[in-house]
Amino acid sequence: MAPGAKGKNSRAYLLNWRKVSGKRLITNDFGYFRFLSEKEFTRLMSGTSNLRPALHQDLSKKGFVRNWMDFDSLSETWRLKNAFLHFGPGLHIFVITLRCNYNCLYCQSGALPERVHKTDMSFETARRAVDIAFQSPAPSITIEFQGGEPLLNWKTLKKTIEYARKKEVSENKELSLALVTNFSLMDAEKAEFLLANEVSLCTSLDGPRKVHDRNRPYSKGSSYDLAVKWIKYFMRRHDTQKGGSRIFKPSALLTVTRFVLRYPEETVDEYVKLGLEDIFVRPMSPIGYAARVWDKIGYNSREFLSFYGKVLEYILKLNEKGVRIREKNASLLLEKILNRRDPGYLDLRYPCGAAVGQIAYNWDGGLYTCDEGRMIAQQGDDVFRIGTVHDEYESIVKSGACRLCALSSNLEQQPVCFRCAYKPYCGVCPVYNHEAQKSVWGNMLSNERCAIFMGIFDLIFKFLQDKKKERILKKWIPEK
Amino acid sequence: MDTGEIKREILVDERLYSRQAVKLAANIYADEMKITLSRSGRFLRIRVSGENESKMGEFLNEALNQQCRLDLHGKNGKVAQIIVTKALLSAMGENVKERLV
């Protein structure tokens, strides 16, 4: 049907809007967006009969015009965008030990000194944890080993990897294994074992040596040197692999403390220098131990966004020169915004990933909605505990904490989010809200996490109005 | 003896702020101030006492936040419930779904 036939009676269908760089950005629940001039926006909101035919057609196709909804196409788009609603927990985080040989300034995971062996996960506990992970209805699962420093409990780690790989065959379920390590205890033998078992490796890299070493003090030397040495090693192994087991590129995580804020360009340069193609500029949260030292290492949303903006601008400049590097937050959001697909980002979706997308397994067999929920438990608050490795899988998902998180992170019931233009791409964190605002629901008007993501979205949508930047950003995600 | 404690009494119209919303907000701020509620006609009488006056403002903001959330639940509760139920059932797996059907 051509626009115009029903045009007179048409009205805009449920949409949210926001002013971004002089334009009106409109979005809807299907994940579509469009920039409009003030005049176009006014016309749309007062009825669609006065819109240019081409604009009317585009808005109709995207589900913005009430009488012109292609329900089959739109419902399919919504389904793909929210594909995570059809699967169970895919990410299983194993805290193999709480011990750590580093003394990181912010350590949110609540690590304990190297000598405190009582916080090592036993193989029996790990085996039960693997059994639970494999009961998830998700067709593919990832087990991520972390700590503390997981290599300090190598015996359990090794046996668990072997057990999980055997279970993968018997259960016929796709399994990915990942290890988050500071590399300080890595050696050739461990490396060979990990590579042979197709374990992907991730470490921390907080920018230049002076920043990294300050963030992560190590009594036996430079934590920066160790991270760089092994990133190079695994990068070389990746680049020279010849058949056999797949060797994944190593990856690194940036923890932005106050000290990192001063070095936006130098931090990106470090990643480029090592051949890392992604830099994940994640804000720190005042959760667990980090909350106690927040006045020394923390920052507000304005300070973080200033840093983030500089990083993103610099990366785009490098991309123009042909350097391959992406910012991970932005690329995950772009996948949602431009492709309307779920990139598997558990922090930004609704309901959030707590227990329905991920489970954290503590060293003692306690299960939590997520790693942040576990960190809070370590401070004495068990509100996000969903069971133990000895429980039935079904009872874990039925737990009060799981339901509490699913309910409270649903943006359909969040007063500010419900009207926000970024709702189709965003999500709230009940654990953050509980810690920062004393209620799992939170109050978005004074929520710093919300302010940070609003700023990131503003920046991305500002860049998407710039043709040159848009072209570069589109290369960051798979072509649809 | 001056304890530095500040006391305030606020009357709110129950047609705007339900008792439930104020109670939810009071629960969040219970550690930081003493809050008592009583009825006075169609008004709710809120007595707060504590050491930090700005916290009292935050408490009222929270009451408004909770009221908006309750209002939104009335409007969107069904859609929200469908989404949450779908996520929970999917996480439980096919066996549970089949049993429930």
Interface residues (C-beta under 8 A of the other chain):
Chain A: F84 L85 H86 F87 G88 P89 Q135 S136 P137 Y350 P351 A355 V356 Y393 E394 V397 K398 C402 R403 A406 L407 N410 E412 Q413 Q414 P415 F418 Q437 K438 S439 W441 N443 L445 S446
Chain B: I28 Y29 D31 E58 N61 E62 N65 Q66 C68 R69 D71 L72 H73 N76 G77 V79 A80 I83 V84 K86 A87 L88 S90 A91 M92 G93 E94 V96
